[in-house]
Each structure stands twice: as structure tokens, then as C-alpha cells.
Amino acid sequence: MRNSTRAGFDRDLQALQDDLLMMGSMVQKAIFKALDGLKNRDLSISRQVIAEDDLIDRKRFMIEDRCIDLIATQQPLAKDLRAIITVLHISVELERMGDYAEGLAKISLRMGEQPPLKPLIDIPRMAEKATEMLRRALDSLVRQDVALARDVCASDDEVDELYTQVYHELLLYMAQDPKTIERATFLLWAAHDIERIADRATNVAERVIYLVTGKLSELNAGRY
């Protein structure tokens, strides 16, 4: 890459990262709104989350197009290429998280007006931890902080533990009273979507480590 184009390329990379952080903010808001709709049985909020998922999808495709254009026109090498690939992959992870937020909203709509089977305590805790993981993963990207990224990956175990707790508790409800099966299943689906959001946040952190070190490895082998 010619020195004369270096400043312009750096500006393009920074613009890509800014768009990625904006997309991350959109996803975090979608998760919070989806959980609010689920917890408070506010179907209008749930419908809003579903409608706004298209905005997240469009943001992802816009970022992808710009990444491909940069690779094609600038032919970057080494860390510059890793930076573009990292943005590309993280945008996909964020789009998937948006899909899980949409999934939470759709679960809320399927529940309709009926209240949750039980007060939602552990599921909101899962969501809080998962969104905090996402926030820290994106922070590690901005700071290119490998230690912080590794800490995000380690935090996934806390979400997994909460998911296991919710899973067994809801199975007990179903075993004790078959009439609760449908409502318990809705909450199981919700917990699963949040658990997957945490897994995706871990993937983001792993991509940050790849950006900085050039090594791509899975730090949480328990994910799928």
C-alpha cells in the first residue's frame, strides 16, 4: 500500500470500526428492549424489536460491502487485512445477536397476554451479564486489549451456570405440573437465546485476540 494512501486507508478503517460500534449499540438496545417486552408483557415493544431488526441487518450488509470494497481496492496485508477481516466477522456476530433479540420478542408475542410462568429473575440476570460481555468485548476491540478480551471469554461460564440453573428449574415445573409445559418452554427458549448471545460475545472477544496476536483459537470449548 502506497504511503500516500495510508492516511486515507486509516480513516476508512476508523470509519468501519465506528460503524461496527454503532451496530453494537443497536444490538444492545434491541436486547434490552426485547427483555423489557418479555418481562413486562409489553407486546408493542416486542413488535418494535422485530421491526427494527431490519435496521441491524442492513447495517451488517453495509459494513460487509465496505470491507469487501477495501480489500478489493487497497489489497491490504498483514495486520491491516486482519483488521478488516475482524470487522467483517464481528459484524456477522452482532447480526446474529440481533436475531436472538428478535427471537426473544417473538417468544413474547407467542406468550400473548399470559404472564410468565414465574417471576423473571435469573433470565434478566443472564441478559445483563451477556450484554455486559458484549460491551466489554467491543471495548477490548477499541483498546486492542487482549487481557480484557480473555476476561470476556471467561465470563461466559457465569452465563452458562445461570442457564443450567434456569433449565433445571423449568424442567422441575414441567415434571410437577404438565399444564405448565407450554409456558415453561417459552422461558426455556428465552434463556437459550440469551445464552447464545453470550456465546456470540465470546466469539467477538476471540476475534479481538486474533486481530492483536494473529492467532485464532477457541477459548471456550464448551460452546457450540
Secondary structure, DSSP 8 states (H G I E B T S, - for coil): --GGGHHHHHHHHHHHHHHHHHHHHHHHHHHHHHHHHHHHT-HHHHHHHHHHHHHHHHHHHHHHHHHHHHHHHH---HHHHHHHHHHHHHHHHHHHHHHHHHHHHHHHHHHTTS--SS--SHHHHHHHHHHHHHHHHHHHHHHT-HHHHHHHHHHHHHHHHHHHHHHHHHHHHHHH-GGGHHHHHHHHHHHHHHHHHHHHHHHHHHHHHHHHHS----S-TT--
